[in-house]
Amino acid sequence: RFDNNDDNNNNNEGEGRGQVVCGDAFAALRTPEKLGIHGKFHLVTLCPPYEEVVYADLIDAVANSPLVGDDTIIMVEYPVELGCLPHVFTRKDGGKLIGLRNRRYGRTVIAMYIVN
């Protein structure tokens, strides 16, 4: 966990604070309270081991996680061999993950989504 409580920041209600969580993405996304994670994240980055994850399950978990809310940005790293991830994912609450961009870097692609 990283909390930036530097005195040079205004520290207005959460401003200047961040939290980094390293661990099992599925556990953190599905039951964050069990890992002591609370609130909504503005940015979620997912860099799973390419050969060990089902991307449909991962996208479903992040799309429906209590950690994401309106305007959360989600970055997903995936191998170019998968082709392109879908542009839109529908959430269980009727909201959507809207794909903003897929950018290729060699064998790696980074997809950027926003929760809407």
C-alpha positions as a Markdown table, in Angstrom:
| # | Residue | x | y | z |
|---|---|---|---|---|
| 1 | Arg | 0.0 | 0.0 | 0.0 |
| 2 | Phe | 1.2 | 3.5 | -0.8 |
| 3 | Asp | -0.2 | 6.6 | 0.8 |
| 4 | Asn | 1.2 | 9.9 | -0.3 |
| 5 | Asn | 0.8 | 12.1 | 2.8 |
| 6 | Asp | 3.5 | 14.6 | 1.8 |
| 7 | Asp | 3.0 | 18.0 | 3.6 |
| 8 | Asn | 3.5 | 19.7 | 0.2 |
| 9 | Asn | 0.1 | 18.4 | -0.9 |
| 10 | Asn | -3.2 | 20.0 | 0.0 |
| 11 | Asn | -4.5 | 16.6 | 1.3 |
| 12 | Asn | -8.2 | 17.6 | 0.7 |
| 13 | Glu | -10.4 | 14.6 | 1.2 |
| 14 | Gly | -8.4 | 12.0 | -0.6 |
| 15 | Glu | -6.4 | 14.3 | -2.8 |
| 16 | Gly | -2.8 | 13.4 | -3.0 |
| 17 | Arg | -3.4 | 9.8 | -1.9 |
| 18 | Gly | -3.0 | 6.6 | -3.8 |
| 19 | Gln | -3.1 | 2.9 | -3.1 |
| 20 | Val | -1.2 | 0.2 | -4.9 |
| 21 | Val | -2.4 | -3.3 | -4.5 |
| 22 | Cys | -0.3 | -6.2 | -5.6 |
| 23 | Gly | -1.9 | -9.6 | -5.5 |
| 24 | Asp | -4.5 | -11.8 | -7.0 |
| 25 | Ala | -6.6 | -9.6 | -9.3 |
| 26 | Phe | -9.7 | -11.8 | -9.1 |
| 27 | Ala | -9.7 | -11.7 | -5.2 |
| 28 | Ala | -9.2 | -7.9 | -5.2 |
| 29 | Leu | -11.8 | -7.2 | -7.8 |
| 30 | Arg | -14.5 | -9.6 | -6.5 |
| 31 | Thr | -14.1 | -9.3 | -2.7 |
| 32 | Pro | -11.9 | -6.2 | -2.0 |
| 33 | Glu | -13.1 | -5.8 | 1.6 |
| 34 | Lys | -11.5 | -9.1 | 2.5 |
| 35 | Leu | -8.1 | -7.6 | 1.5 |
| 36 | Gly | -8.8 | -4.3 | 3.3 |
| 37 | Ile | -9.5 | -2.4 | 0.1 |
| 38 | His | -12.4 | 0.1 | 0.3 |
| 39 | Gly | -13.8 | 2.8 | -1.9 |
| 40 | Lys | -13.7 | 3.3 | -5.6 |
| 41 | Phe | -10.5 | 3.5 | -7.7 |
| 42 | His | -10.0 | 6.2 | -10.4 |
| 43 | Leu | -7.5 | 4.0 | -12.3 |
| 44 | Val | -7.1 | 0.2 | -12.4 |
| 45 | Thr | -4.3 | -1.4 | -14.3 |
| 46 | Leu | -4.3 | -5.2 | -15.0 |
| 47 | Cys | -1.1 | -6.9 | -16.2 |
| 48 | Pro | -1.9 | -10.6 | -15.9 |
| 49 | Pro | 0.4 | -13.5 | -17.0 |
| 50 | Tyr | -0.6 | -13.9 | -20.6 |
| 51 | Glu | -0.8 | -17.7 | -20.5 |
| 52 | Glu | -2.6 | -18.1 | -17.2 |
| 53 | Val | -5.7 | -15.9 | -17.5 |
| 54 | Val | -9.0 | -16.1 | -19.3 |
| 55 | Tyr | -9.5 | -12.5 | -20.4 |
| 56 | Ala | -13.3 | -12.7 | -20.6 |
| 57 | Asp | -13.3 | -13.7 | -16.9 |
| 58 | Leu | -10.9 | -10.9 | -16.0 |
| 59 | Ile | -12.9 | -8.2 | -17.9 |
| 60 | Asp | -16.1 | -9.5 | -16.3 |
| 61 | Ala | -14.5 | -9.3 | -12.8 |
| 62 | Val | -13.2 | -5.7 | -13.3 |
| 63 | Ala | -16.4 | -4.5 | -15.0 |
| 64 | Asn | -18.5 | -5.7 | -12.1 |
| 65 | Ser | -16.2 | -4.9 | -9.3 |
| 66 | Pro | -17.3 | -2.7 | -6.4 |
| 67 | Leu | -13.9 | -1.0 | -6.8 |
| 68 | Val | -14.9 | 0.7 | -10.1 |
| 69 | Gly | -17.5 | 3.5 | -10.6 |
| 70 | Asp | -18.4 | 6.0 | -13.2 |
| 71 | Asp | -15.4 | 7.4 | -15.0 |
| 72 | Thr | -12.9 | 4.8 | -13.6 |
| 73 | Ile | -10.2 | 4.2 | -16.2 |
| 74 | Ile | -9.2 | 0.6 | -16.7 |
| 75 | Met | -6.0 | -0.4 | -18.5 |
| 76 | Val | -5.6 | -4.1 | -19.5 |
| 77 | Glu | -2.4 | -5.5 | -20.9 |
| 78 | Tyr | -2.8 | -8.5 | -23.2 |
| 79 | Pro | -0.8 | -10.3 | -26.0 |
| 80 | Val | -1.2 | -9.3 | -29.6 |
| 81 | Glu | -2.1 | -12.9 | -30.4 |
| 82 | Leu | -5.5 | -12.4 | -28.9 |
| 83 | Gly | -6.4 | -9.9 | -31.6 |
| 84 | Cys | -8.4 | -7.0 | -30.3 |
| 85 | Leu | -10.5 | -7.0 | -27.1 |
| 86 | Pro | -14.2 | -6.0 | -27.7 |
| 87 | His | -15.0 | -2.3 | -27.8 |
| 88 | Val | -17.9 | -2.5 | -25.3 |
| 89 | Phe | -18.6 | -4.7 | -22.3 |
| 90 | Thr | -22.0 | -4.5 | -20.6 |
| 91 | Arg | -21.9 | -4.5 | -16.8 |
| 92 | Lys | -24.4 | -6.4 | -14.6 |
| 93 | Asp | -25.9 | -3.0 | -13.4 |
| 94 | Gly | -26.6 | -1.9 | -17.0 |
| 95 | Gly | -23.5 | 0.3 | -17.2 |
| 96 | Lys | -20.8 | -0.2 | -19.8 |
| 97 | Leu | -17.0 | -0.4 | -20.2 |
| 98 | Ile | -16.3 | 1.7 | -23.3 |
| 99 | Gly | -13.1 | 1.0 | -25.1 |
| 100 | Leu | -11.1 | 4.2 | -25.8 |
| 101 | Arg | -8.0 | 2.8 | -27.3 |
| 102 | Asn | -5.9 | -0.3 | -28.0 |
| 103 | Arg | -2.2 | 0.5 | -28.4 |
| 104 | Arg | 0.4 | -2.1 | -29.6 |
| 105 | Tyr | 3.9 | -2.2 | -28.2 |
| 106 | Gly | 5.7 | -5.2 | -29.9 |
| 107 | Arg | 4.0 | -8.4 | -28.7 |
| 108 | Thr | 2.0 | -6.4 | -26.0 |
| 109 | Val | -1.3 | -4.5 | -26.5 |
| 110 | Ile | -2.7 | -2.1 | -23.9 |
| 111 | Ala | -6.4 | -1.5 | -23.9 |
| 112 | Met | -7.9 | 1.5 | -22.2 |
| 113 | Tyr | -11.5 | 1.5 | -21.1 |
| 114 | Ile | -13.7 | 3.9 | -19.2 |
| 115 | Val | -16.6 | 2.9 | -17.0 |
| 116 | Asn | -19.8 | 4.7 | -18.1 |
